[in-house]
Amino acid sequence: MSKLNLDAFSLHGKRVLVTGASSGLGQAVAIGAAAAGAQVVLTGRDSARLEETRAAMTGEGHICVAADLTSAEQRAALVSQAGVIDGLVHSAGTAAVRLFRQIDEDFIHRDFSINLDAPLLLTQQLLAKKQIAQEGSIVFIGSIAAHIGTKASSVYSASKAALRPAGRALALEVGPKQQIRVNYMAVSYIETPMLKRLAEQGMGGSMATVTEPPLGKGVPEDVANSAVFLLAPASRWITRATLYVDGGLTCQISAQ
Ligand SMILES: NC(=O)c1ccc[n+]([C@@H]2O[C@H](COP(=O)([O-])OP(=O)(O)OC[C@H]3O[C@@H](n4cnc5c(N)ncnc54)[C@H](OP(=O)(O)O)[C@@H]3O)[C@@H](O)[C@H]2O)c1
């Protein structure tokens, strides 16, 4: 009889690149991946906060690379410093909310530039340079805003929603030979600096939960734990999944 191999849940011997590692969910993912044994490449714009994340991590060999991922030059510089990685978690993003009547071309471009273009282009460059190892894992952090309606978030929702079909198509391209997996997490509202900023702007209500999730409020570590599973060999047969990390918020809503 086969036994459960707990090593499959470990990230020992793996290198993982985490975007948005200077704050919130990305910071928790970086700390969680290190706790699971990975060497982590942390990226974000704010060098001081990246160093704070690194200081909170266990293990050795982690590197910080400050980069604005909307800049082609800075993305290229990150790729050249990242080396070969086994895992890639895209957490960098913004949640700029605006009523539909207030949106304009510039607003749409700025939102899509970091939430959609940057993760796709960074992934493309790493793949083109063969810097995602065989059996690697790519995780996009999406939002339930892309699956349920939330006021003033039409652009944000659209930018996050596009990651899912993009990831599905990519899963078909990188699965057969490289055995690289691509998964998407639909995350619900979790208190991070992003959510605090929205509340300070008086926009908290637009992102407020439809109802209290059956499992109550989530914390960044809930996202980190799920990301570690999707990075680990334990999920080796899971690709193109949408993992709802929402405390059951969408139980009573059609969230396709
Ligand atoms: N918190 C939630 O409730 C929630 C729910 C669903 C989905 N999400 C998604 O989860 C991700 C993380 O959100 P969070 O709550 O952790 O937000 P956060 O605390 O504001 O963190 C956002 C991260 O993205 C980075 N970032 C933003 N623009 C960037 C750019 N142009 N180039 C490089 N890095 C950039 C930030 O870097 P710097 O701070 O260094 O500039 C920061 O590390 C986002 O994609 C968000 O849409 C969040």
The ligand as an SDF file (V2000), in Angstrom:
LIG
                    3D

 48 52  0  0  0  0  0  0  0  0999 V2000
   -5.9740   42.0350   -0.2520 N   0  0  0  0  0  0  0  0  0  0  0  0
   -7.0530   41.5580   -0.8630 C   0  0  0  0  0  0  0  0  0  0  0  0
   -8.1410   41.5720   -0.3120 O   0  0  0  0  0  0  0  0  0  0  0  0
   -6.9440   40.9390   -2.2380 C   0  0  0  0  0  0  0  0  0  0  0  0
   -8.0350   40.1790   -2.6930 C   0  0  0  0  0  0  0  0  0  0  0  0
   -7.9520   39.5840   -3.9340 C   0  0  0  0  0  0  0  0  0  0  0  0
   -6.8250   39.7520   -4.7100 C   0  0  0  0  0  0  0  0  0  0  0  0
   -5.8020   40.5180   -4.2560 N   0  0  0  0  0  0  0  0  0  0  0  0
   -4.6350   40.6430   -5.1300 C   0  0  0  0  0  0  0  0  0  0  0  0
   -3.5070   40.1990   -4.4260 O   0  0  0  0  0  0  0  0  0  0  0  0
   -2.3560   40.9080   -4.8700 C   0  0  0  0  0  0  0  0  0  0  0  0
   -1.6470   41.4890   -3.6670 C   0  0  0  0  0  0  0  0  0  0  0  0
   -2.5130   42.4090   -3.0290 O   0  0  0  0  0  0  0  0  0  0  0  0
   -2.1990   42.9570   -1.5700 P   0  0  0  0  0  0  0  0  0  0  0  0
   -3.4960   43.0670   -0.8810 O   0  0  0  0  0  0  0  0  0  0  0  0
   -1.0860   42.1980   -0.9870 O   0  0  0  0  0  0  0  0  0  0  0  0
   -1.7370   44.4610   -1.9380 O   0  0  0  0  0  0  0  0  0  0  0  0
   -0.5440   45.3490   -1.3740 P   0  0  0  0  0  0  0  0  0  0  0  0
   -0.3390   45.0990    0.0630 O   0  0  0  0  0  0  0  0  0  0  0  0
   -0.8350   46.7310   -1.8320 O   0  0  0  0  0  0  0  0  0  0  0  0
    0.7130   44.7940   -2.1780 O   0  0  0  0  0  0  0  0  0  0  0  0
    0.8130   45.0340   -3.5500 C   0  0  0  0  0  0  0  0  0  0  0  0
    2.1930   44.6160   -4.0040 C   0  0  0  0  0  0  0  0  0  0  0  0
    2.2780   44.8270   -5.4150 O   0  0  0  0  0  0  0  0  0  0  0  0
    3.4630   45.5320   -5.6770 C   0  0  0  0  0  0  0  0  0  0  0  0
    3.3100   46.3710   -6.8560 N   0  0  0  0  0  0  0  0  0  0  0  0
    2.3130   47.2450   -7.1410 C   0  0  0  0  0  0  0  0  0  0  0  0
    2.5740   47.8800   -8.2840 N   0  0  0  0  0  0  0  0  0  0  0  0
    3.7620   47.4150   -8.7270 C   0  0  0  0  0  0  0  0  0  0  0  0
    4.5770   47.6790   -9.8690 C   0  0  0  0  0  0  0  0  0  0  0  0
    4.2140   48.5970  -10.7900 N   0  0  0  0  0  0  0  0  0  0  0  0
    5.7350   47.0020  -10.0120 N   0  0  0  0  0  0  0  0  0  0  0  0
    6.1160   46.0880   -9.0920 C   0  0  0  0  0  0  0  0  0  0  0  0
    5.4030   45.7790   -8.0040 N   0  0  0  0  0  0  0  0  0  0  0  0
    4.2370   46.4430   -7.8230 C   0  0  0  0  0  0  0  0  0  0  0  0
    3.6970   46.3810   -4.4380 C   0  0  0  0  0  0  0  0  0  0  0  0
    5.0540   46.7780   -4.4110 O   0  0  0  0  0  0  0  0  0  0  0  0
    5.5560   48.0910   -3.5760 P   0  0  0  0  0  0  0  0  0  0  0  0
    4.7010   48.1920   -2.3540 O   0  0  0  0  0  0  0  0  0  0  0  0
    6.9780   47.7560   -3.2850 O   0  0  0  0  0  0  0  0  0  0  0  0
    5.3890   49.2470   -4.4810 O   0  0  0  0  0  0  0  0  0  0  0  0
    3.3030   45.4210   -3.3440 C   0  0  0  0  0  0  0  0  0  0  0  0
    4.3640   44.5730   -3.0250 O   0  0  0  0  0  0  0  0  0  0  0  0
   -2.8510   41.9650   -5.8480 C   0  0  0  0  0  0  0  0  0  0  0  0
   -2.6460   41.4890   -7.1570 O   0  0  0  0  0  0  0  0  0  0  0  0
   -4.3280   42.0600   -5.5410 C   0  0  0  0  0  0  0  0  0  0  0  0
   -5.0750   42.4460   -6.6550 O   0  0  0  0  0  0  0  0  0  0  0  0
   -5.8310   41.1050   -3.0350 C   0  0  0  0  0  0  0  0  0  0  0  0
  1  2  1  0
  2  3  2  0
  2  4  1  0
  4  5  1  0
  4 48  2  0
  5  6  2  0
  6  7  1  0
  7  8  2  0
  8  9  1  0
  8 48  1  0
  9 10  1  0
  9 46  1  0
 10 11  1  0
 11 12  1  0
 11 44  1  0
 12 13  1  0
 13 14  1  0
 14 15  2  0
 14 16  1  0
 14 17  1  0
 17 18  1  0
 18 19  2  0
 18 20  1  0
 18 21  1  0
 21 22  1  0
 22 23  1  0
 23 24  1  0
 23 42  1  0
 24 25  1  0
 25 26  1  0
 25 36  1  0
 26 27  1  0
 26 35  1  0
 27 28  2  0
 28 29  1  0
 29 30  1  0
 29 35  2  0
 30 31  1  0
 30 32  2  0
 32 33  1  0
 33 34  2  0
 34 35  1  0
 36 37  1  0
 36 42  1  0
 37 38  1  0
 38 39  2  0
 38 40  1  0
 38 41  1  0
 42 43  1  0
 44 45  1  0
 44 46  1  0
 46 47  1  0
M  CHG  2   8   1  16  -1
M  END
$$$$
